[in-house]
Amino acid sequence: MKKLLKYIAVFIGLIIIYILLLALISLIPTQAIKTNVEKSAEELLPLGEKTHLEYLGKTVTLFNFTDALMINTAYSIEPDKPLYTAMIARRNYIPRNNN
């Protein structure tokens, strides 16, 4: 029983640490990452949604769409509300023009 309580305490402790680290990272001002976000967008745009690479004799597929979402989420942080921003993982969404 004591072992089970230790596992539960460690699990809850890790969740708390994870949330605190997310909130701490959300304190980074958007302007500090703006140039890197722009560079990443310039590199990802011509690659399209998927990229295929040969690695150790196998074909590996990279999904650039997911990378773009993660970069967008990082750029959408609000340093004045770090815990809120960490929990909602907001993205700046611009719908595509499908005409």
MOPAC internal coordinates of N, CA, C and O (Angstrom, degrees):
PM7 1SCF
backbone

  N    0.0000 0     0.00 0     0.00 0    0    0    0
  C    1.4594 1     0.00 0     0.00 0    1    0    0
  C    1.5325 1   110.77 1     0.00 0    2    1    0
  O    1.2310 1   120.27 1   140.05 1    3    2    1
  N    1.3492 1   117.09 1   -39.95 1    3    2    1
  C    1.4603 1   120.41 1   179.52 1    5    3    2
  C    1.5227 1   110.93 1   -64.09 1    6    5    3
  O    1.2310 1   121.21 1   144.09 1    7    6    5
  N    1.3371 1   115.29 1   -35.91 1    7    6    5
  C    1.4565 1   119.54 1   179.93 1    9    7    6
  C    1.5354 1   110.77 1   -65.47 1   10    9    7
  O    1.2310 1   120.79 1   140.00 1   11   10    9
  N    1.3237 1   116.09 1   -40.00 1   11   10    9
  C    1.4625 1   120.94 1   178.40 1   13   11   10
  C    1.5263 1   110.61 1   -63.77 1   14   13   11
  O    1.2310 1   120.11 1   138.09 1   15   14   13
  N    1.3204 1   117.39 1   -41.91 1   15   14   13
  C    1.4690 1   121.39 1   178.58 1   17   15   14
  C    1.5279 1   110.96 1   -64.06 1   18   17   15
  O    1.2310 1   120.48 1   143.17 1   19   18   17
  N    1.3470 1   116.68 1   -36.83 1   19   18   17
  C    1.4675 1   119.98 1   176.54 1   21   19   18
  C    1.5221 1   110.65 1   -62.75 1   22   21   19
  O    1.2310 1   120.49 1   135.14 1   23   22   21
  N    1.3323 1   116.66 1   -44.86 1   23   22   21
  C    1.4686 1   120.50 1   179.53 1   25   23   22
  C    1.5280 1   111.68 1   -62.02 1   26   25   23
  O    1.2310 1   120.96 1   138.40 1   27   26   25
  N    1.3205 1   115.77 1   -41.60 1   27   26   25
  C    1.4611 1   120.10 1   179.06 1   29   27   26
  C    1.5285 1   110.19 1   -65.34 1   30   29   27
  O    1.2310 1   120.18 1   137.58 1   31   30   29
  N    1.3309 1   117.25 1   -42.42 1   31   30   29
  C    1.4709 1   121.21 1   178.97 1   33   31   30
  C    1.5262 1   110.89 1   -63.33 1   34   33   31
  O    1.2310 1   120.32 1   137.90 1   35   34   33
  N    1.3260 1   117.00 1   -42.10 1   35   34   33
  C    1.4630 1   120.30 1   178.83 1   37   35   34
  C    1.5294 1   109.89 1   -65.24 1   38   37   35
  O    1.2310 1   120.21 1   137.46 1   39   38   37
  N    1.3170 1   117.20 1   -42.54 1   39   38   37
  C    1.4572 1   121.60 1   179.58 1   41   39   38
  C    1.5282 1   111.12 1   -60.37 1   42   41   39
  O    1.2310 1   120.24 1   130.88 1   43   42   41
  N    1.3179 1   117.15 1   -49.12 1   43   42   41
  C    1.4676 1   121.39 1   179.57 1   45   43   42
  C    1.5277 1   110.16 1   -65.21 1   46   45   43
  O    1.2310 1   120.31 1   140.01 1   47   46   45
  N    1.3331 1   117.01 1   -39.99 1   47   46   45
  C    1.4644 1   120.45 1   177.42 1   49   47   46
  C    1.5169 1   112.25 1   -61.00 1   50   49   47
  O    1.2310 1   120.33 1   137.77 1   51   50   49
  N    1.3361 1   116.97 1   -42.23 1   51   50   49
  C    1.4650 1   120.17 1   178.34 1   53   51   50
  C    1.5270 1   112.01 1   -65.36 1   54   53   51
  O    1.2310 1   120.29 1   142.74 1   55   54   53
  N    1.3135 1   117.05 1   -37.26 1   55   54   53
  C    1.4664 1   119.83 1   177.10 1   57   55   54
  C    1.5258 1   110.50 1   -64.06 1   58   57   55
  O    1.2310 1   120.34 1   136.31 1   59   58   57
  N    1.3181 1   116.96 1   -43.69 1   59   58   57
  C    1.4704 1   121.10 1   178.47 1   61   59   58
  C    1.5273 1   110.84 1   -62.63 1   62   61   59
  O    1.2310 1   120.30 1   135.61 1   63   62   61
  N    1.3317 1   117.04 1   -44.39 1   63   62   61
  C    1.4701 1   120.51 1   178.28 1   65   63   62
  C    1.5207 1   110.37 1   -61.72 1   66   65   63
  O    1.2310 1   120.33 1   137.10 1   67   66   65
  N    1.3221 1   116.98 1   -42.90 1   67   66   65
  C    1.4634 1   121.59 1   179.13 1   69   67   66
  C    1.5334 1   111.15 1   -59.69 1   70   69   67
  O    1.2310 1   120.38 1   133.72 1   71   70   69
  N    1.3141 1   116.89 1   -46.28 1   71   70   69
  C    1.4683 1   120.60 1  -179.72 1   73   71   70
  C    1.5304 1   110.76 1   -65.04 1   74   73   71
  O    1.2310 1   120.15 1   138.80 1   75   74   73
  N    1.3287 1   117.31 1   -41.20 1   75   74   73
  C    1.4674 1   120.46 1   178.14 1   77   75   74
  C    1.5263 1   111.51 1   -63.91 1   78   77   75
  O    1.2310 1   120.12 1   139.48 1   79   78   77
  N    1.3293 1   117.38 1   -40.52 1   79   78   77
  C    1.4666 1   120.14 1   177.84 1   81   79   78
  C    1.5241 1   111.42 1   -66.08 1   82   81   79
  O    1.2310 1   120.18 1   140.53 1   83   82   81
  N    1.3299 1   117.27 1   -39.47 1   83   82   81
  C    1.4667 1   120.00 1   175.98 1   85   83   82
  C    1.5317 1   110.90 1   -61.02 1   86   85   83
  O    1.2310 1   120.85 1   136.30 1   87   86   85
  N    1.3267 1   115.99 1   -43.70 1   87   86   85
  C    1.4677 1   119.86 1   179.05 1   89   87   86
  C    1.5248 1   110.61 1   -65.07 1   90   89   87
  O    1.2310 1   120.00 1   140.61 1   91   90   89
  N    1.3312 1   117.61 1   -39.39 1   91   90   89
  C    1.4555 1   121.72 1   178.88 1   93   91   90
  C    1.5352 1   110.82 1   -63.59 1   94   93   91
  O    1.2310 1   120.47 1   136.78 1   95   94   93
  N    1.3034 1   116.71 1   -43.22 1   95   94   93
  C    1.4662 1   120.96 1   178.68 1   97   95   94
  C    1.5322 1   110.66 1   -65.92 1   98   97   95
  O    1.2310 1   120.58 1   149.28 1   99   98   97
  N    1.3249 1   116.49 1   -30.72 1   99   98   97
  C    1.4615 1   120.14 1   179.05 1  101   99   98
  C    1.5182 1   112.65 1   -70.24 1  102  101   99
  O    1.2310 1   119.69 1   172.00 1  103  102  101
  N    1.3163 1   118.20 1    -8.00 1  103  102  101
  C    1.4657 1   121.38 1   176.77 1  105  103  102
  C    1.5338 1   112.09 1   -80.05 1  106  105  103
  O    1.2310 1   120.10 1   169.63 1  107  106  105
  N    1.3297 1   117.40 1   -10.37 1  107  106  105
  C    1.4670 1   120.95 1   179.06 1  109  107  106
  C    1.5265 1   107.94 1   -67.03 1  110  109  107
  O    1.2310 1   119.62 1   -54.56 1  111  110  109
  N    1.3337 1   118.32 1   125.44 1  111  110  109
  C    1.4643 1   119.70 1   179.98 1  113  111  110
  C    1.5356 1   111.68 1   -67.17 1  114  113  111
  O    1.2310 1   120.94 1   -34.76 1  115  114  113
  N    1.3093 1   115.81 1   145.24 1  115  114  113
  C    1.4639 1   122.05 1  -178.57 1  117  115  114
  C    1.5252 1   111.30 1   -59.60 1  118  117  115
  O    1.2310 1   120.17 1   143.90 1  119  118  117
  N    1.3091 1   117.27 1   -36.10 1  119  118  117
  C    1.4705 1   120.40 1  -178.85 1  121  119  118
  C    1.5234 1   112.16 1   -63.52 1  122  121  119
  O    1.2310 1   120.06 1   153.85 1  123  122  121
  N    1.3349 1   117.50 1   -26.15 1  123  122  121
  C    1.4628 1   120.78 1  -179.20 1  125  123  122
  C    1.5260 1   112.58 1   -69.73 1  126  125  123
  O    1.2310 1   120.28 1   156.04 1  127  126  125
  N    1.3399 1   117.06 1   -23.96 1  127  126  125
  C    1.4663 1   119.69 1  -178.95 1  129  127  126
  C    1.5242 1   113.10 1  -111.53 1  130  129  127
  O    1.2310 1   120.53 1  -177.38 1  131  130  129
  N    1.3295 1   116.59 1     2.62 1  131  130  129
  C    1.4624 1   120.54 1  -174.28 1  133  131  130
  C    1.5337 1   112.55 1   -58.90 1  134  133  131
  O    1.2310 1   119.26 1   133.58 1  135  134  133
  N    1.3124 1   119.03 1   -46.42 1  135  134  133
  C    1.4679 1   120.31 1  -177.29 1  137  135  134
  C    1.5263 1   111.38 1   -66.41 1  138  137  135
  O    1.2310 1   119.99 1   142.57 1  139  138  137
  N    1.3361 1   117.63 1   -37.43 1  139  138  137
  C    1.4574 1   120.03 1   177.69 1  141  139  138
  C    1.5225 1   111.64 1   -68.04 1  142  141  139
  O    1.2310 1   120.04 1   144.12 1  143  142  141
  N    1.3218 1   117.52 1   -35.88 1  143  142  141
  C    1.4623 1   120.98 1   177.54 1  145  143  142
  C    1.5239 1   109.68 1   -65.60 1  146  145  143
  O    1.2310 1   120.42 1   137.00 1  147  146  145
  N    1.3197 1   116.81 1   -43.00 1  147  146  145
  C    1.4680 1   119.89 1   179.25 1  149  147  146
  C    1.5241 1   111.24 1   -63.26 1  150  149  147
  O    1.2310 1   120.43 1   137.77 1  151  150  149
  N    1.3504 1   116.77 1   -42.23 1  151  150  149
  C    1.4641 1   120.71 1   178.24 1  153  151  150
  C    1.5279 1   111.15 1   -62.70 1  154  153  151
  O    1.2310 1   120.48 1   137.33 1  155  154  153
  N    1.3176 1   116.70 1   -42.67 1  155  154  153
  C    1.4577 1   121.17 1   179.92 1  157  155  154
  C    1.5248 1   111.15 1   -64.08 1  158  157  155
  O    1.2310 1   120.63 1   139.61 1  159  158  157
  N    1.3270 1   116.40 1   -40.39 1  159  158  157
  C    1.4646 1   120.12 1   178.75 1  161  159  158
  C    1.5230 1   110.78 1   -63.99 1  162  161  159
  O    1.2310 1   120.48 1   139.04 1  163  162  161
  N    1.3266 1   116.68 1   -40.96 1  163  162  161
  C    1.4642 1   120.22 1   178.70 1  165  163  162
  C    1.5290 1   111.83 1   -63.06 1  166  165  163
  O    1.2310 1   120.45 1   145.52 1  167  166  165
  N    1.3353 1   116.74 1   -34.48 1  167  166  165
  C    1.4625 1   120.35 1  -179.76 1  169  167  166
  C    1.5196 1   112.48 1   -79.69 1  170  169  167
  O    1.2310 1   119.87 1   145.09 1  171  170  169
  N    1.3316 1   117.85 1   -34.91 1  171  170  169
  C    1.4607 1   120.82 1  -177.52 1  173  171  170
  C    1.5233 1   113.03 1   -78.63 1  174  173  171
  O    1.2310 1   120.05 1   147.65 1  175  174  173
  N    1.3126 1   117.52 1   -32.35 1  175  174  173
  C    1.4640 1   120.96 1  -175.25 1  177  175  174
  C    1.5293 1   113.63 1   -57.31 1  178  177  175
  O    1.2310 1   118.67 1   130.43 1  179  178  177
  N    1.3365 1   120.14 1   -49.57 1  179  178  177
  C    1.4678 1   118.47 1  -179.04 1  181  179  178
  C    1.5380 1   113.78 1   -70.33 1  182  181  179
  O    1.2310 1   119.58 1   163.23 1  183  182  181
  N    1.3239 1   118.41 1   -16.77 1  183  182  181
  C    1.4604 1   120.71 1  -177.68 1  185  183  182
  C    1.5223 1   113.17 1   -75.89 1  186  185  183
  O    1.2310 1   120.27 1   159.07 1  187  186  185
  N    1.3184 1   117.09 1   -20.93 1  187  186  185
  C    1.4641 1   120.37 1  -177.79 1  189  187  186
  C    1.5180 1   110.61 1    82.05 1  190  189  187
  O    1.2310 1   121.12 1    15.28 1  191  190  189
  N    1.3405 1   115.46 1  -164.72 1  191  190  189
  C    1.4500 1   120.59 1  -174.90 1  193  191  190
  C    1.5260 1   113.17 1   -78.40 1  194  193  191
  O    1.2310 1   120.23 1   148.88 1  195  194  193
  N    1.3357 1   117.17 1   -31.12 1  195  194  193
  C    1.4692 1   121.29 1  -178.68 1  197  195  194
  C    1.5214 1   110.12 1  -131.73 1  198  197  195
  O    1.2310 1   121.01 1   -31.72 1  199  198  197
  N    1.3295 1   115.67 1   148.28 1  199  198  197
  C    1.4547 1   122.19 1   174.41 1  201  199  198
  C    1.5226 1   107.56 1  -130.54 1  202  201  199
  O    1.2310 1   120.36 1   -46.20 1  203  202  201
  N    1.3151 1   116.91 1   133.80 1  203  202  201
  C    1.4662 1   121.68 1   178.78 1  205  203  202
  C    1.5189 1   109.16 1  -107.84 1  206  205  203
  O    1.2310 1   120.74 1   -49.96 1  207  206  205
  N    1.3266 1   116.20 1   130.04 1  207  206  205
  C    1.4545 1   122.43 1  -179.73 1  209  207  206
  C    1.5218 1   109.61 1  -126.31 1  210  209  207
  O    1.2310 1   121.05 1   -28.51 1  211  210  209
  N    1.3021 1   115.59 1   151.49 1  211  210  209
  C    1.4631 1   121.08 1   171.27 1  213  211  210
  C    1.5232 1   107.37 1   -95.95 1  214  213  211
  O    1.2310 1   120.76 1   -55.73 1  215  214  213
  N    1.3398 1   116.15 1   124.27 1  215  214  213
  C    1.4551 1   120.89 1  -179.62 1  217  215  214
  C    1.5206 1   108.55 1  -139.72 1  218  217  215
  O    1.2310 1   120.82 1   -61.84 1  219  218  217
  N    1.3160 1   116.04 1   118.16 1  219  218  217
  C    1.4613 1   123.09 1  -179.23 1  221  219  218
  C    1.5282 1   111.85 1    53.60 1  222  221  219
  O    1.2310 1   120.79 1  -139.52 1  223  222  221
  N    1.3185 1   116.09 1    40.48 1  223  222  221
  C    1.4561 1   121.13 1   177.27 1  225  223  222
  C    1.5167 1   115.11 1    79.94 1  226  225  223
  O    1.2310 1   119.96 1  -175.95 1  227  226  225
  N    1.3190 1   117.69 1     4.05 1  227  226  225
  C    1.4676 1   121.60 1   179.09 1  229  227  226
  C    1.5144 1   109.49 1  -120.16 1  230  229  227
  O    1.2310 1   120.69 1   -30.03 1  231  230  229
  N    1.3216 1   116.28 1   149.97 1  231  230  229
  C    1.4531 1   121.33 1   176.28 1  233  231  230
  C    1.5261 1   108.83 1   -85.83 1  234  233  231
  O    1.2310 1   121.04 1   -54.12 1  235  234  233
  N    1.3153 1   115.62 1   125.88 1  235  234  233
  C    1.4604 1   122.27 1  -179.90 1  237  235  234
  C    1.5209 1   107.84 1  -113.42 1  238  237  235
  O    1.2310 1   120.49 1   -46.92 1  239  238  237
  N    1.3341 1   116.67 1   133.08 1  239  238  237
  C    1.4574 1   121.31 1   178.45 1  241  239  238
  C    1.5215 1   109.34 1  -103.70 1  242  241  239
  O    1.2310 1   120.80 1   -55.01 1  243  242  241
  N    1.3211 1   116.07 1   124.99 1  243  242  241
  C    1.4628 1   121.90 1   175.76 1  245  243  242
  C    1.5262 1   108.23 1  -103.35 1  246  245  243
  O    1.2310 1   120.21 1   -50.37 1  247  246  245
  N    1.3045 1   117.19 1   129.63 1  247  246  245
  C    1.4616 1   121.56 1  -179.99 1  249  247  246
  C    1.5249 1   108.66 1   -97.05 1  250  249  247
  O    1.2310 1   121.00 1   -80.80 1  251  250  249
  N    1.3112 1   115.69 1    99.20 1  251  250  249
  C    1.4599 1   121.84 1  -176.76 1  253  251  250
  C    1.5259 1   112.09 1   -68.60 1  254  253  251
  O    1.2310 1   120.11 1   155.93 1  255  254  253
  N    1.3268 1   117.40 1   -24.07 1  255  254  253
  C    1.4579 1   120.93 1   178.89 1  257  255  254
  C    1.5262 1   109.90 1   -61.10 1  258  257  255
  O    1.2310 1   120.40 1   138.72 1  259  258  257
  N    1.3289 1   116.84 1   -41.28 1  259  258  257
  C    1.4620 1   121.13 1   179.24 1  261  259  258
  C    1.5186 1   110.60 1   -65.81 1  262  261  259
  O    1.2310 1   120.34 1   139.26 1  263  262  261
  N    1.3233 1   116.96 1   -40.74 1  263  262  261
  C    1.4682 1   120.28 1   177.42 1  265  263  262
  C    1.5191 1   110.73 1   -60.25 1  266  265  263
  O    1.2310 1   120.89 1   137.59 1  267  266  265
  N    1.3248 1   115.90 1   -42.41 1  267  266  265
  C    1.4682 1   120.14 1   179.21 1  269  267  266
  C    1.5272 1   111.05 1   -62.67 1  270  269  267
  O    1.2310 1   120.35 1   139.88 1  271  270  269
  N    1.3338 1   116.94 1   -40.12 1  271  270  269
  C    1.4722 1   119.74 1   177.83 1  273  271  270
  C    1.5252 1   111.94 1   -63.33 1  274  273  271
  O    1.2310 1   120.50 1   138.55 1  275  274  273
  N    1.3198 1   116.65 1   -41.45 1  275  274  273
  C    1.4635 1   120.42 1  -179.37 1  277  275  274
  C    1.5299 1   111.11 1   -66.42 1  278  277  275
  O    1.2310 1   120.56 1   139.81 1  279  278  277
  N    1.3263 1   116.53 1   -40.19 1  279  278  277
  C    1.4633 1   120.30 1   178.18 1  281  279  278
  C    1.5194 1   109.98 1   -65.75 1  282  281  279
  O    1.2310 1   120.46 1   139.47 1  283  282  281
  N    1.3281 1   116.72 1   -40.53 1  283  282  281
  C    1.4598 1   121.36 1   178.60 1  285  283  282
  C    1.5279 1   110.64 1   -63.31 1  286  285  283
  O    1.2310 1   120.53 1   138.27 1  287  286  285
  N    1.3301 1   116.58 1   -41.73 1  287  286  285
  C    1.4661 1   120.10 1   178.88 1  289  287  286
  C    1.5260 1   110.92 1   -63.18 1  290  289  287
  O    1.2310 1   120.43 1   138.12 1  291  290  289
  N    1.3199 1   116.78 1   -41.88 1  291  290  289
  C    1.4728 1   120.56 1   178.80 1  293  291  290
  C    1.5266 1   110.91 1   -64.82 1  294  293  291
  O    1.2310 1   120.38 1   143.27 1  295  294  293
  N    1.3263 1   116.87 1   -36.73 1  295  294  293
  C    1.4672 1   120.32 1  -178.68 1  297  295  294
  C    1.5275 1   111.90 1   -74.79 1  298  297  295
  O    1.2310 1   119.96 1   159.63 1  299  298  297
  N    1.3264 1   117.68 1   -20.37 1  299  298  297
  C    1.4687 1   121.76 1  -175.88 1  301  299  298
  C    1.5261 1   113.61 1   -89.12 1  302  301  299
  O    1.2310 1   119.90 1  -166.88 1  303  302  301
  N    1.3231 1   117.80 1    13.12 1  303  302  301
  C    1.4582 1   119.85 1  -179.34 1  305  303  302
  C    1.5253 1   110.98 1   -68.93 1  306  305  303
  O    1.2310 1   121.23 1   -28.73 1  307  306  305
  N    1.3099 1   115.26 1   151.27 1  307  306  305
  C    1.4693 1   121.98 1   176.94 1  309  307  306
  C    1.5260 1   107.36 1  -119.52 1  310  309  307
  O    1.2310 1   119.92 1   -78.04 1  311  310  309
  N    1.3325 1   117.76 1   101.96 1  311  310  309
  C    1.4737 1   120.22 1  -176.42 1  313  311  310
  C    1.5287 1   114.76 1   -60.72 1  314  313  311
  O    1.2310 1   119.93 1   157.45 1  315  314  313
  N    1.3340 1   117.74 1   -22.55 1  315  314  313
  C    1.4601 1   119.18 1  -179.74 1  317  315  314
  C    1.5323 1   112.36 1   -78.97 1  318  317  315
  O    1.2310 1   119.76 1   164.62 1  319  318  317
  N    1.3540 1   118.06 1   -15.38 1  319  318  317
  C    1.4725 1   122.64 1   176.83 1  321  319  318
  C    1.5317 1   108.88 1  -131.56 1  322  321  319
  O    1.2310 1   119.20 1  -111.18 1  323  322  321
  N    1.3294 1   119.12 1    68.82 1  323  322  321
  C    1.4664 1   120.45 1  -171.46 1  325  323  322
  C    1.5266 1   114.91 1   -64.86 1  326  325  323
  O    1.2310 1   119.62 1   137.34 1  327  326  325
  N    1.3171 1   118.34 1   -42.66 1  327  326  325
  C    1.4660 1   120.02 1  -178.45 1  329  327  326
  C    1.5243 1   110.79 1   -68.10 1  330  329  327
  O    1.2310 1   120.31 1   136.78 1  331  330  329
  N    1.3195 1   117.02 1   -43.22 1  331  330  329
  C    1.4657 1   121.82 1   177.91 1  333  331  330
  C    1.5336 1   110.28 1   -60.89 1  334  333  331
  O    1.2310 1   120.42 1   133.83 1  335  334  333
  N    1.3236 1   116.81 1   -46.17 1  335  334  333
  C    1.4588 1   121.26 1  -179.95 1  337  335  334
  C    1.5259 1   111.34 1   -62.61 1  338  337  335
  O    1.2310 1   120.15 1   139.61 1  339  338  337
  N    1.3159 1   117.32 1   -40.39 1  339  338  337
  C    1.4631 1   120.95 1  -179.54 1  341  339  338
  C    1.5215 1   111.41 1   -65.81 1  342  341  339
  O    1.2310 1   120.03 1   145.88 1  343  342  341
  N    1.3044 1   117.54 1   -34.12 1  343  342  341
  C    1.4634 1   120.69 1  -176.65 1  345  343  342
  C    1.5290 1   113.41 1   -80.31 1  346  345  343
  O    1.2310 1   119.61 1   145.25 1  347  346  345
  N    1.3380 1   118.36 1   -34.75 1  347  346  345
  C    1.4590 1   118.69 1  -175.78 1  349  347  346
  C    1.5243 1   113.36 1   -92.26 1  350  349  347
  O    1.2310 1   119.45 1   158.79 1  351  350  349
  N    1.3246 1   118.65 1   -21.21 1  351  350  349
  C    1.4789 1   123.45 1  -179.87 1  353  351  350
  C    1.5310 1   110.59 1    48.62 1  354  353  351
  O    1.2310 1   121.08 1  -125.32 1  355  354  353
  N    1.3107 1   115.55 1    54.68 1  355  354  353
  C    1.4653 1   122.72 1  -178.09 1  357  355  354
  C    1.5275 1   110.52 1   -65.63 1  358  357  355
  O    1.2310 1   120.98 1   -29.82 1  359  358  357
  N    1.3328 1   115.73 1   150.18 1  359  358  357
  C    1.4683 1   121.72 1   175.59 1  361  359  358
  C    1.5234 1   108.72 1  -126.36 1  362  361  359
  O    1.2310 1   121.10 1   -33.22 1  363  362  361
  N    1.3095 1   115.51 1   146.78 1  363  362  361
  C    1.4606 1   120.66 1   171.52 1  365  363  362
  C    1.5167 1   106.29 1   -80.74 1  366  365  363
  O    1.2310 1   120.59 1   -71.11 1  367  366  365
  N    1.3087 1   116.48 1   108.89 1  367  366  365
  C    1.4585 1   120.71 1  -174.01 1  369  367  366
  C    1.5209 1   110.43 1  -102.87 1  370  369  367
  O    1.2310 1   121.00 1   -54.16 1  371  370  369
  N    1.3014 1   115.68 1   125.84 1  371  370  369
  C    1.4643 1   121.87 1   174.85 1  373  371  370
  C    1.5246 1   106.06 1  -121.01 1  374  373  371
  O    1.2310 1   119.63 1   -70.17 1  375  374  373
  N    1.3364 1   118.31 1   109.83 1  375  374  373
  C    1.4725 1   119.19 1  -177.47 1  377  375  374
  C    1.5277 1   111.61 1   -64.39 1  378  377  375
  O    1.2310 1   121.31 1   -32.43 1  379  378  377
  N    1.3396 1   115.10 1   147.57 1  379  378  377
  C    1.4639 1   120.17 1   177.09 1  381  379  378
  C    1.5111 1   110.79 1   -74.51 1  382  381  379
  O    1.2310 1   121.63 1   -30.46 1  383  382  381
  N    1.3038 1   114.49 1   149.54 1  383  382  381
  C    1.4631 1   119.66 1   175.84 1  385  383  382
  C    1.5300 1   107.20 1   -89.66 1  386  385  383
  O    1.2310 1   120.12 1   -73.39 1  387  386  385
  N    1.3214 1   117.38 1   106.61 1  387  386  385
  C    1.4694 1   121.73 1  -174.97 1  389  387  386
  C    1.5257 1   112.53 1   -98.78 1  390  389  387
  O    1.2310 1   119.66 1  -146.47 1  391  390  389
  N    1.2951 1   118.25 1    33.53 1  391  390  389
  C    1.4778 1   120.46 1   179.83 1  393  391  390
  C    1.5044 1   111.11 1   -78.79 1  394  393  391
  O    1.2310 1   120.10 1   180.00 1  395  394  393

